Amino acid sequence: MPRYALLVEYDGGPFAGWQRQADQPSVQGAIEAALGKLETREHTIAAAGRTDAGVHARGQVAHCDMEKDWDPFRLGEALNFHLKPAPVAIRACAAVDGDWHARFSATERRYLFRVLVRRAPSTLEKGQVWRVMTPLSLTAMRDAATHLIGLHDFTTFRSTMCQAASPVKTLDECRIEEVETGAGTEYHFHLRARSFLHNQVRSIVGTLERVGAGSWAPSDVKAALEAADRAACGPVCPPDGLYLMGVGYPEDPFAA
């Protein structure tokens, strides 16, 4: 069966997450339903990452197997037609080898978390950013983030429901930038790793926000990491503002 890679963008707000669920809307379910309109049968797709409820994506990657030999452009267009009005879009589609896998062939995942600092509620960006009211120190957050780079036991920063075999991960990047927008000051947290634990990004950002607000010292993050204890973690921030930005592969399937 011909296999196709899909570059997917979605607003996670209306969904219970990526993964198909029997009684709740999911991104996976929406795409599989659209595929069923093109080839009438049950479809099962796989993705690079199973994002949680409310988490968005600009560069999620999935793959599907089709019976018909589709032109990739036409397959993407047909899926976008049948996905309406769900806030899901196929940005690109490419034919790949039969042993290529969206999850297991991936070499890195890149996430962005947006934090908006302002007292007024966010209206146009509601559900797209995490709004906080306390001014944040960029310098303090950057100092704290240095303790998280590299190979560590991230038990402190993973959900108690995480099913990963090991809490040991290598965080390749944790970069923070301050961005002035017309709506207020935003802090963008860029995190990159081969793979992440469940709730790792939200746990890290929630903890770093406490540093920026002055409730924690940068050294407290180092102590929390070394404790390897979930109870030592700072607050886990909401999914608003979290985006799966891209997935890396040895060869980019969408490079034209």
C-alpha positions in Angstrom: 0.0 0.0 0.0 1.4 3.4 -0.9 2.4 5.4 2.2 2.2 9.2 2.5 3.6 11.7 5.0 1.3 14.5 6.1 2.4 17.8 7.5 -0.4 18.9 9.8 -1.5 22.1 11.4 -4.3 22.4 13.9 -5.9 24.4 16.7 -6.0 22.0 19.6 -8.7 24.0 21.5 -11.8 22.0 20.3 -10.0 18.6 20.6 -9.4 16.2 23.5 -5.9 15.8 22.1 -4.3 14.1 19.1 -5.1 10.5 19.9 -8.4 9.0 18.7 -11.0 8.6 21.5 -14.3 6.9 21.4 -16.5 9.6 22.8 -14.5 12.8 22.3 -13.3 14.7 19.3 -9.6 14.2 18.4 -7.3 15.4 15.6 -6.4 11.8 14.7 -10.1 11.0 14.5 -10.8 14.0 12.2 -8.1 13.1 9.7 -9.1 9.4 9.7 -12.7 10.3 9.1 -11.6 12.5 6.1 -9.5 9.6 4.8 -12.6 7.4 5.0 -14.4 9.8 2.6 -11.6 9.1 0.1 -11.3 5.4 0.5 -14.3 3.8 2.3 -12.8 1.6 5.0 -11.2 2.0 8.5 -8.1 4.1 8.5 -5.4 4.2 11.2 -2.7 6.9 11.0 0.4 7.4 13.2 1.9 10.7 14.3 5.2 12.0 15.5 3.7 13.1 18.8 0.5 12.6 20.7 -0.3 16.2 21.8 -2.6 16.7 24.8 -6.0 18.4 24.9 -5.7 22.1 23.9 -2.2 21.8 22.5 -1.7 23.2 19.0 0.5 22.3 16.1 2.1 24.0 13.2 4.3 21.2 12.1 2.9 17.9 13.4 3.8 14.9 11.1 1.7 11.8 10.5 1.6 9.1 7.9 -1.2 7.1 6.3 -1.4 4.1 4.0 -3.7 4.2 1.0 -4.9 1.6 -1.5 -4.9 4.0 -4.4 -1.7 5.5 -5.8 -2.6 9.1 -5.1 -0.8 12.2 -6.4 0.4 13.7 -3.1 -0.8 17.2 -3.9 -4.3 15.9 -4.8 -4.4 13.8 -1.6 -3.6 16.8 0.5 -6.2 19.0 -1.2 -8.9 16.3 -0.9 -8.2 15.8 2.8 -8.4 19.6 3.4 -11.8 19.6 1.6 -13.2 16.8 3.8 -11.6 18.2 7.0 -13.8 21.3 6.9 -14.9 22.9 9.2 -12.6 21.3 11.7 -9.6 23.6 12.5 -7.2 21.1 10.9 -5.1 21.6 7.8 -2.8 19.4 5.7 0.0 21.8 4.9 1.9 19.3 2.7 1.7 15.7 1.6 4.6 13.5 0.3 5.0 10.0 -0.9 7.4 8.0 1.4 8.8 4.5 1.5 6.7 1.8 3.1 9.0 1.4 6.1 9.0 5.2 6.8 7.3 6.0 10.1 6.2 9.4 11.4 7.1 8.6 15.0 9.9 6.0 14.8 11.8 7.7 11.9 11.9 11.1 13.7 15.1 12.4 15.2 13.9 15.5 17.0 10.8 17.4 18.0 10.6 21.2 18.3 8.1 22.9 20.6 7.2 26.6 21.1 5.4 27.9 24.2 4.0 31.5 24.2 3.5 33.4 27.4 1.8 36.8 27.2 2.3 39.2 30.0 -0.5 41.7 30.5 -3.3 42.5 33.0 -6.1 42.7 30.5 -7.7 39.4 29.4 -6.5 38.2 26.0 -9.4 38.3 23.5 -8.0 37.8 20.0 -5.4 35.3 21.3 -7.6 33.5 23.7 -6.6 29.8 23.9 -3.4 30.6 21.8 -1.2 32.0 24.6 -0.8 31.6 28.4 -1.6 35.0 29.9 0.2 35.9 33.1 -0.1 39.2 34.9 3.3 39.4 36.7 6.2 40.9 34.8 8.9 38.3 34.1 12.7 38.5 34.2 14.2 37.2 31.0 17.7 37.0 32.5 16.6 34.9 35.5 14.6 32.5 33.3 17.6 32.1 30.9 19.9 31.4 33.8 17.5 28.8 35.2 17.1 27.2 31.8 20.8 26.4 31.5 20.5 23.8 34.3 18.1 21.8 32.1 20.2 21.5 29.0 21.8 18.2 28.3 21.2 14.6 29.5 19.3 14.4 32.8 16.8 12.4 34.7 13.7 14.5 34.2 11.5 12.7 36.7 10.7 16.0 38.3 9.3 17.4 35.1 7.2 14.5 33.9 3.6 13.6 34.6 2.9 10.8 37.1 0.9 9.2 34.3 3.9 9.2 31.8 4.3 5.8 30.2 7.9 6.3 29.0 10.2 3.5 29.9 12.9 5.9 31.3 12.8 9.5 32.6 16.3 10.1 31.2 16.2 12.4 28.2 18.5 14.8 26.5 17.2 18.4 26.1 19.1 19.9 23.2 17.7 23.4 23.4 15.8 25.5 25.9 15.9 29.0 24.5 13.8 32.0 25.6 13.2 35.2 23.8 11.3 38.4 24.6 9.0 39.6 21.9 7.2 42.9 21.9 3.8 42.7 20.2 0.9 45.1 19.7 -1.0 43.0 22.3 1.8 43.1 25.0 5.1 41.5 25.8 5.4 37.8 25.0 8.0 35.3 26.1 8.7 32.5 23.6 10.2 29.3 25.0 11.8 27.1 22.3 12.5 23.5 23.3 14.1 20.9 21.2 14.9 17.2 21.9 14.8 13.8 20.2 11.7 13.1 22.3 9.9 14.5 25.3 8.2 13.0 28.4 4.5 13.5 29.1 3.9 17.1 30.3 7.7 17.8 30.2 7.4 21.0 28.3 4.5 22.4 30.3 6.3 21.4 33.5 9.5 23.2 32.5 7.7 26.4 31.3 5.5 26.5 34.4 8.6 26.2 36.6 10.6 28.8 34.6 7.7 31.2 34.8 8.0 31.1 38.6 11.7 32.0 38.3 10.8 34.9 36.0 8.2 36.1 38.5 10.7 36.1 41.3 9.1 33.2 43.3 12.0 30.9 42.5 15.7 31.5 42.2 17.5 30.0 39.1 19.4 27.7 41.4 16.0 26.3 42.7 15.5 24.8 39.2 18.8 22.9 39.5 17.8 21.6 42.9 14.4 20.5 41.6 15.9 18.7 38.7 18.4 16.9 41.0 15.6 15.9 43.4 14.1 13.6 40.7 10.8 14.0 42.5 7.6 15.2 40.9 6.7 17.0 44.1 9.7 19.3 43.5 8.3 20.6 40.2 6.8 24.0 39.9 3.2 24.5 38.7 2.3 22.9 35.3 1.2 25.6 32.9 -2.0 25.2 30.9 -1.9 23.9 27.3 -2.8 27.3 25.9 0.3 28.6 24.2 2.0 25.2 23.4 2.7 24.4 19.8 4.4 21.4 18.2 6.4 23.4 15.6 8.2 20.8 13.7 9.7 17.3 13.6 13.1 16.4 12.3 14.0 13.4 10.1 17.3 12.2 8.5 15.8 13.4 5.2 12.9 15.9 5.1 10.0 14.1 3.4 8.5 17.5 2.4 11.6 19.0 0.8 10.8 19.7 -2.8 
